[in-house]
Amino acid sequence: MYQNFKYIQGITSVQTTLDEIWKLRVGVCQDFAHILMVMLRLLGIPARYVSGYVCPHDNDLRGEGATHAWVEVYIPFYGWLGLDPTNNCIVNGRHVRLAIGRNFSDCSPVKGTFKGTAKQTLEVGVSVAHEDGVIDKKNAAVLMPQIVTVKLNEDGTINNSYLKYMEMVQQQQQ
């Protein structure tokens, strides 16, 4: 994956199919995780999708300080082993796991049901930093709060900004 696919933001979205990613050979971490997961499953190896973050340290890993995705593979007599195809490495202490599922839709970072007036807004922010006893402000990544707005369409139905937010999250992945 690491050698045969290029890591380029903005080419794919959450709606991009595996066939399109395979043809393009381009994507971001969620695309790489999905392709690797399918390949493992085709070989009969149990695999699951993981959503989380990579803690920034020396800016040596793609996806540092942003939402990130990787795969866990089940190895008999060992258990689940995390593989990060975006960075061509085994998952380590810098990977912060938030959710596990069959695919992205099982553990998307923003999911839920909205109940309330259309004038309400939701603001979400996450700060991810490496801690080794010394505060390293240069390498700390702060994901700026994003306002998720709920607006009414002309017909009075709620216009959910979920897809726009997910595209923005994907754009932030490095």
PyRosetta script that sets phi, psi and omega in degrees:
from pyrosetta import init, pose_from_sequence

init()
pose = pose_from_sequence("MYQNFKYIQGITSVQTTLDEIWKLRVGVCQDFAHILMVMLRLLGIPARYVSGYVCPHDNDLRGEGATHAWVEVYIPFYGWLGLDPTNNCIVNGRHVRLAIGRNFSDCSPVKGTFKGTAKQTLEVGVSVAHEDGVIDKKNAAVLMPQIVTVKLNEDGTINNSYLKYMEMVQQQQQ")
pose.set_psi(1, -50.6)
pose.set_omega(1, -174.7)
pose.set_phi(2, -60.2)
pose.set_psi(2, -38.0)
pose.set_omega(2, -177.5)
pose.set_phi(3, -86.4)
pose.set_psi(3, -26.1)
pose.set_omega(3, -172.6)
pose.set_phi(4, -104.6)
pose.set_psi(4, -6.7)
pose.set_omega(4, 178.6)
pose.set_phi(5, -123.7)
pose.set_psi(5, 138.4)
pose.set_omega(5, 178.2)
pose.set_phi(6, -93.6)
pose.set_psi(6, 139.5)
pose.set_omega(6, 177.5)
pose.set_phi(7, -89.7)
pose.set_psi(7, 104.0)
pose.set_omega(7, 179.8)
pose.set_phi(8, -137.3)
pose.set_psi(8, 125.1)
pose.set_omega(8, 179.8)
pose.set_phi(9, -78.8)
pose.set_psi(9, 151.0)
pose.set_omega(9, 172.7)
pose.set_phi(10, 85.3)
pose.set_psi(10, -6.3)
pose.set_omega(10, -179.9)
pose.set_phi(11, -82.5)
pose.set_psi(11, -38.7)
pose.set_omega(11, -179.1)
pose.set_phi(12, -111.6)
pose.set_psi(12, 168.1)
pose.set_omega(12, 175.5)
pose.set_phi(13, -138.3)
pose.set_psi(13, -179.1)
pose.set_omega(13, -179.7)
pose.set_phi(14, -65.9)
pose.set_psi(14, -17.2)
pose.set_omega(14, 179.0)
pose.set_phi(15, -91.1)
pose.set_psi(15, -7.2)
pose.set_omega(15, -178.4)
pose.set_phi(16, -66.1)
pose.set_psi(16, 131.4)
pose.set_omega(16, -177.9)
pose.set_phi(17, -81.3)
pose.set_psi(17, 162.1)
pose.set_omega(17, 177.2)
pose.set_phi(18, -62.0)
pose.set_psi(18, -36.5)
pose.set_omega(18, 178.2)
pose.set_phi(19, -61.1)
pose.set_psi(19, -41.9)
pose.set_omega(19, 179.1)
pose.set_phi(20, -66.0)
pose.set_psi(20, -42.7)
pose.set_omega(20, 179.2)
pose.set_phi(21, -62.9)
pose.set_psi(21, -42.3)
pose.set_omega(21, 179.5)
pose.set_phi(22, -61.1)
pose.set_psi(22, -42.3)
pose.set_omega(22, 179.5)
pose.set_phi(23, -68.5)
pose.set_psi(23, -43.0)
pose.set_omega(23, -177.8)
pose.set_phi(24, -72.5)
pose.set_psi(24, -32.9)
pose.set_omega(24, -174.3)
pose.set_phi(25, 56.6)
pose.set_psi(25, 36.2)
pose.set_omega(25, -177.4)
pose.set_phi(26, -141.9)
pose.set_psi(26, 147.3)
pose.set_omega(26, 175.3)
pose.set_phi(27, 170.1)
pose.set_psi(27, -163.1)
pose.set_omega(27, 177.6)
pose.set_phi(28, -124.5)
pose.set_psi(28, -173.9)
pose.set_omega(28, -170.5)
pose.set_phi(29, -56.0)
pose.set_psi(29, -40.5)
pose.set_omega(29, -179.1)
pose.set_phi(30, -65.3)
pose.set_psi(30, -34.4)
pose.set_omega(30, 177.4)
pose.set_phi(31, -67.0)
pose.set_psi(31, -45.6)
pose.set_omega(31, 179.6)
pose.set_phi(32, -62.4)
pose.set_psi(32, -41.5)
pose.set_omega(32, 179.7)
pose.set_phi(33, -63.5)
pose.set_psi(33, -43.0)
pose.set_omega(33, 180.0)
pose.set_phi(34, -64.3)
pose.set_psi(34, -44.1)
pose.set_omega(34, 179.9)
pose.set_phi(35, -62.6)
pose.set_psi(35, -48.4)
pose.set_omega(35, -179.9)
pose.set_phi(36, -61.7)
pose.set_psi(36, -41.3)
pose.set_omega(36, -179.0)
pose.set_phi(37, -61.7)
pose.set_psi(37, -43.7)
pose.set_omega(37, 179.2)
pose.set_phi(38, -65.4)
pose.set_psi(38, -42.0)
pose.set_omega(38, 179.6)
pose.set_phi(39, -61.8)
pose.set_psi(39, -43.0)
pose.set_omega(39, 178.7)
pose.set_phi(40, -63.5)
pose.set_psi(40, -43.9)
pose.set_omega(40, -179.5)
pose.set_phi(41, -65.5)
pose.set_psi(41, -35.6)
pose.set_omega(41, 176.6)
pose.set_phi(42, -63.1)
pose.set_psi(42, -28.5)
pose.set_omega(42, 177.3)
pose.set_phi(43, -85.2)
pose.set_psi(43, 1.3)
pose.set_omega(43, 179.7)
pose.set_phi(44, 82.4)
pose.set_psi(44, 15.4)
pose.set_omega(44, -179.6)
pose.set_phi(45, -97.6)
pose.set_psi(45, 122.2)
pose.set_omega(45, 179.2)
pose.set_phi(46, -61.3)
pose.set_psi(46, 131.3)
pose.set_omega(46, -179.5)
pose.set_phi(47, -143.4)
pose.set_psi(47, 148.3)
pose.set_omega(47, 178.1)
pose.set_phi(48, -137.4)
pose.set_psi(48, 155.1)
pose.set_omega(48, -177.4)
pose.set_phi(49, -87.3)
pose.set_psi(49, 137.6)
pose.set_omega(49, 178.9)
pose.set_phi(50, -125.2)
pose.set_psi(50, 135.0)
pose.set_omega(50, 177.5)
pose.set_phi(51, -115.7)
pose.set_psi(51, 138.9)
pose.set_omega(51, 179.3)
pose.set_phi(52, -178.8)
pose.set_psi(52, -142.6)
pose.set_omega(52, -179.0)
pose.set_phi(53, -138.2)
pose.set_psi(53, 159.8)
pose.set_omega(53, 168.1)
pose.set_phi(54, -112.8)
pose.set_psi(54, 122.2)
pose.set_omega(54, -179.2)
pose.set_phi(55, -68.2)
pose.set_psi(55, 131.6)
pose.set_omega(55, 178.3)
pose.set_phi(56, -71.2)
pose.set_psi(56, 142.8)
pose.set_omega(56, 176.5)
pose.set_phi(57, -141.8)
pose.set_psi(57, -73.4)
pose.set_omega(57, -178.9)
pose.set_phi(58, -115.9)
pose.set_psi(58, 18.0)
pose.set_omega(58, -177.3)
pose.set_phi(59, 54.5)
pose.set_psi(59, 36.3)
pose.set_omega(59, -178.6)
pose.set_phi(60, -101.6)
pose.set_psi(60, -4.8)
pose.set_omega(60, 179.2)
pose.set_phi(61, -118.4)
pose.set_psi(61, 138.9)
pose.set_omega(61, 174.4)
pose.set_phi(62, -66.1)
pose.set_psi(62, 140.6)
pose.set_omega(62, 176.7)
pose.set_phi(63, 87.5)
pose.set_psi(63, 8.5)
pose.set_omega(63, 179.2)
pose.set_phi(64, -61.4)
pose.set_psi(64, 133.2)
pose.set_omega(64, 174.6)
pose.set_phi(65, 74.0)
pose.set_psi(65, 7.9)
pose.set_omega(65, 178.7)
pose.set_phi(66, -128.4)
pose.set_psi(66, 170.4)
pose.set_omega(66, 175.1)
pose.set_phi(67, -60.5)
pose.set_psi(67, 145.7)
pose.set_omega(67, -174.5)
pose.set_phi(68, -142.8)
pose.set_psi(68, 159.6)
pose.set_omega(68, 178.7)
pose.set_phi(69, -138.2)
pose.set_psi(69, 147.1)
pose.set_omega(69, 175.0)
pose.set_phi(70, -151.8)
pose.set_psi(70, -173.5)
pose.set_omega(70, -175.3)
pose.set_phi(71, -122.9)
pose.set_psi(71, 145.6)
pose.set_omega(71, 168.4)
pose.set_phi(72, -114.1)
pose.set_psi(72, 134.1)
pose.set_omega(72, -179.0)
pose.set_phi(73, -115.4)
pose.set_psi(73, 140.1)
pose.set_omega(73, -179.0)
pose.set_phi(74, -91.2)
pose.set_psi(74, 123.8)
pose.set_omega(74, 178.2)
pose.set_phi(75, -115.3)
pose.set_psi(75, 119.4)
pose.set_omega(75, 179.5)
pose.set_phi(76, -54.9)
pose.set_psi(76, 143.6)
pose.set_omega(76, -179.5)
pose.set_phi(77, 66.4)
pose.set_psi(77, 5.4)
pose.set_omega(77, 175.5)
pose.set_phi(78, -124.1)
pose.set_psi(78, -51.9)
pose.set_omega(78, -176.5)
pose.set_phi(79, 115.8)
pose.set_psi(79, -154.1)
pose.set_omega(79, -177.7)
pose.set_phi(80, -85.2)
pose.set_psi(80, 129.7)
pose.set_omega(80, 179.1)
pose.set_phi(81, -119.6)
pose.set_psi(81, 127.0)
pose.set_omega(81, 179.7)
pose.set_phi(82, -83.2)
pose.set_psi(82, 132.2)
pose.set_omega(82, 177.1)
pose.set_phi(83, -122.7)
pose.set_psi(83, 128.2)
pose.set_omega(83, 179.9)
pose.set_phi(84, -107.5)
pose.set_psi(84, 95.5)
pose.set_omega(84, -177.1)
pose.set_phi(85, -69.0)
pose.set_psi(85, -22.9)
pose.set_omega(85, 179.5)
pose.set_phi(86, -67.6)
pose.set_psi(86, -33.7)
pose.set_omega(86, -177.9)
pose.set_phi(87, -112.3)
pose.set_psi(87, 2.9)
pose.set_omega(87, 178.2)
pose.set_phi(88, 55.1)
pose.set_psi(88, 49.3)
pose.set_omega(88, -178.6)
pose.set_phi(89, -146.0)
pose.set_psi(89, 165.6)
pose.set_omega(89, 171.1)
pose.set_phi(90, -82.5)
pose.set_psi(90, 139.5)
pose.set_omega(90, -179.2)
pose.set_phi(91, -59.6)
pose.set_psi(91, 138.0)
pose.set_omega(91, -177.8)
pose.set_phi(92, -130.2)
pose.set_psi(92, -166.4)
pose.set_omega(92, -177.0)
pose.set_phi(93, -64.4)
pose.set_psi(93, -14.7)
pose.set_omega(93, 177.8)
pose.set_phi(94, -83.1)
pose.set_psi(94, -13.4)
pose.set_omega(94, 177.2)
pose.set_phi(95, -85.4)
pose.set_psi(95, 123.4)
pose.set_omega(95, -178.9)
pose.set_phi(96, -106.6)
pose.set_psi(96, 109.4)
pose.set_omega(96, -177.0)
pose.set_phi(97, -84.3)
pose.set_psi(97, 128.1)
pose.set_omega(97, 177.0)
pose.set_phi(98, -107.6)
pose.set_psi(98, -40.0)
pose.set_omega(98, -175.4)
pose.set_phi(99, -150.6)
pose.set_psi(99, 152.5)
pose.set_omega(99, 177.7)
pose.set_phi(100, -128.4)
pose.set_psi(100, 140.2)
pose.set_omega(100, 178.1)
pose.set_phi(101, -162.0)
pose.set_psi(101, -173.5)
pose.set_omega(101, 178.3)
pose.set_phi(102, -73.6)
pose.set_psi(102, -30.8)
pose.set_omega(102, -178.6)
pose.set_phi(103, -163.9)
pose.set_psi(103, -173.4)
pose.set_omega(103, -177.1)
pose.set_phi(104, -56.6)
pose.set_psi(104, -41.6)
pose.set_omega(104, -174.9)
pose.set_phi(105, -65.7)
pose.set_psi(105, -22.8)
pose.set_omega(105, 176.5)
pose.set_phi(106, -73.6)
pose.set_psi(106, -26.5)
pose.set_omega(106, -174.6)
pose.set_phi(107, -140.0)
pose.set_psi(107, 42.3)
pose.set_omega(107, 176.5)
pose.set_phi(108, -66.1)
pose.set_psi(108, 147.4)
pose.set_omega(108, -175.5)
pose.set_phi(109, -67.8)
pose.set_psi(109, -23.4)
pose.set_omega(109, 178.6)
pose.set_phi(110, -126.3)
pose.set_psi(110, 115.3)
pose.set_omega(110, -178.5)
pose.set_phi(111, -155.7)
pose.set_psi(111, 141.9)
pose.set_omega(111, 177.3)
pose.set_phi(112, 158.6)
pose.set_psi(112, -170.7)
pose.set_omega(112, -179.1)
pose.set_phi(113, -120.8)
pose.set_psi(113, 132.3)
pose.set_omega(113, 178.2)
pose.set_phi(114, -96.8)
pose.set_psi(114, 132.9)
pose.set_omega(114, 175.5)
pose.set_phi(115, -138.7)
pose.set_psi(115, 117.8)
pose.set_omega(115, -179.0)
pose.set_phi(116, 158.3)
pose.set_psi(116, -169.8)
pose.set_omega(116, -179.7)
pose.set_phi(117, -81.0)
pose.set_psi(117, 158.7)
pose.set_omega(117, -177.2)
pose.set_phi(118, -71.4)
pose.set_psi(118, -13.1)
pose.set_omega(118, -177.9)
pose.set_phi(119, -86.8)
pose.set_psi(119, -2.0)
pose.set_omega(119, 179.6)
pose.set_phi(120, -81.5)
pose.set_psi(120, 151.5)
pose.set_omega(120, 175.3)
pose.set_phi(121, -129.9)
pose.set_psi(121, 157.7)
pose.set_omega(121, 178.5)
pose.set_phi(122, -122.4)
pose.set_psi(122, 131.5)
pose.set_omega(122, 178.4)
pose.set_phi(123, -120.5)
pose.set_psi(123, 129.8)
pose.set_omega(123, -176.2)
pose.set_phi(124, -129.4)
pose.set_psi(124, 136.5)
pose.set_omega(124, 177.2)
pose.set_phi(125, -143.9)
pose.set_psi(125, 147.2)
pose.set_omega(125, 179.6)
pose.set_phi(126, -136.1)
pose.set_psi(126, 137.7)
pose.set_omega(126, 175.1)
pose.set_phi(127, -119.3)
pose.set_psi(127, 126.6)
pose.set_omega(127, -179.4)
pose.set_phi(128, -124.4)
pose.set_psi(128, 125.0)
pose.set_omega(128, -179.1)
pose.set_phi(129, -146.8)
pose.set_psi(129, 151.8)
pose.set_omega(129, 176.4)
pose.set_phi(130, -82.3)
pose.set_psi(130, 134.4)
pose.set_omega(130, -179.5)
pose.set_phi(131, -122.4)
pose.set_psi(131, 115.4)
pose.set_omega(131, 177.8)
pose.set_phi(132, -130.3)
pose.set_psi(132, 25.2)
pose.set_omega(132, -179.9)
pose.set_phi(133, 97.2)
pose.set_psi(133, -18.4)
pose.set_omega(133, 179.3)
pose.set_phi(134, -119.2)
pose.set_psi(134, 129.4)
pose.set_omega(134, 178.3)
pose.set_phi(135, -76.8)
pose.set_psi(135, 119.4)
pose.set_omega(135, -178.4)
pose.set_phi(136, -110.8)
pose.set_psi(136, 84.0)
pose.set_omega(136, -175.7)
pose.set_phi(137, -66.8)
pose.set_psi(137, -26.0)
pose.set_omega(137, -179.8)
pose.set_phi(138, -65.1)
pose.set_psi(138, -38.8)
pose.set_omega(138, -176.4)
pose.set_phi(139, -101.5)
pose.set_psi(139, -1.0)
pose.set_omega(139, 176.4)
pose.set_phi(140, -74.4)
pose.set_psi(140, 139.1)
pose.set_omega(140, 178.8)
pose.set_phi(141, -112.1)
pose.set_psi(141, 131.0)
pose.set_omega(141, 176.4)
pose.set_phi(142, -116.5)
pose.set_psi(142, 119.1)
pose.set_omega(142, 175.7)
pose.set_phi(143, -82.8)
pose.set_psi(143, 113.1)
pose.set_omega(143, -175.1)
pose.set_phi(144, -63.4)
pose.set_psi(144, 141.9)
pose.set_omega(144, 177.9)
pose.set_phi(145, -56.9)
pose.set_psi(145, 137.5)
pose.set_omega(145, 178.4)
pose.set_phi(146, -115.2)
pose.set_psi(146, 132.7)
pose.set_omega(146, 178.6)
pose.set_phi(147, -87.9)
pose.set_psi(147, 123.8)
pose.set_omega(147, 176.9)
pose.set_phi(148, -99.1)
pose.set_psi(148, 112.9)
pose.set_omega(148, -172.6)
pose.set_phi(149, -100.5)
pose.set_psi(149, 141.6)
pose.set_omega(149, 175.4)
pose.set_phi(150, -111.5)
pose.set_psi(150, 119.1)
pose.set_omega(150, -179.7)
pose.set_phi(151, -123.6)
pose.set_psi(151, 156.6)
pose.set_omega(151, 176.5)
pose.set_phi(152, -93.5)
pose.set_psi(152, 138.3)
pose.set_omega(152, 172.2)
pose.set_phi(153, -74.3)
pose.set_psi(153, 172.0)
pose.set_omega(153, 178.9)
pose.set_phi(154, -60.2)
pose.set_psi(154, -29.6)
pose.set_omega(154, -179.9)
pose.set_phi(155, -85.8)
pose.set_psi(155, 4.2)
pose.set_omega(155, 176.4)
pose.set_phi(156, 90.9)
pose.set_psi(156, -3.2)
pose.set_omega(156, 177.8)
pose.set_phi(157, -81.0)
pose.set_psi(157, 158.5)
pose.set_omega(157, -178.7)
pose.set_phi(158, -77.6)
pose.set_psi(158, 130.9)
pose.set_omega(158, 176.0)
pose.set_phi(159, -96.4)
pose.set_psi(159, 99.0)
pose.set_omega(159, -177.0)
pose.set_phi(160, -80.2)
pose.set_psi(160, 133.9)
pose.set_omega(160, -178.6)
pose.set_phi(161, -91.0)
pose.set_psi(161, 15.3)
pose.set_omega(161, -176.4)
pose.set_phi(162, -55.3)
pose.set_psi(162, -50.9)
pose.set_omega(162, -177.1)
pose.set_phi(163, -64.2)
pose.set_psi(163, -39.8)
pose.set_omega(163, 177.4)
pose.set_phi(164, -63.3)
pose.set_psi(164, -40.6)
pose.set_omega(164, 178.9)
pose.set_phi(165, -64.5)
pose.set_psi(165, -43.0)
pose.set_omega(165, -179.5)
pose.set_phi(166, -63.5)
pose.set_psi(166, -38.7)
pose.set_omega(166, 176.7)
pose.set_phi(167, -64.5)
pose.set_psi(167, -39.2)
pose.set_omega(167, 178.4)
pose.set_phi(168, -64.8)
pose.set_psi(168, -41.0)
pose.set_omega(168, 179.1)
pose.set_phi(169, -62.2)
pose.set_psi(169, -43.7)
pose.set_omega(169, 179.8)
pose.set_phi(170, -63.3)
pose.set_psi(170, -37.1)
pose.set_omega(170, 179.1)
pose.set_phi(171, -64.4)
pose.set_psi(171, -31.3)
pose.set_omega(171, -178.0)
pose.set_phi(172, -75.4)
pose.set_psi(172, -17.8)
pose.set_omega(172, -177.6)
pose.set_phi(173, -67.4)
pose.set_psi(173, 133.9)
pose.set_omega(173, -178.1)
pose.set_phi(174, -124.2)
pose.dump_pdb("model.pdb")
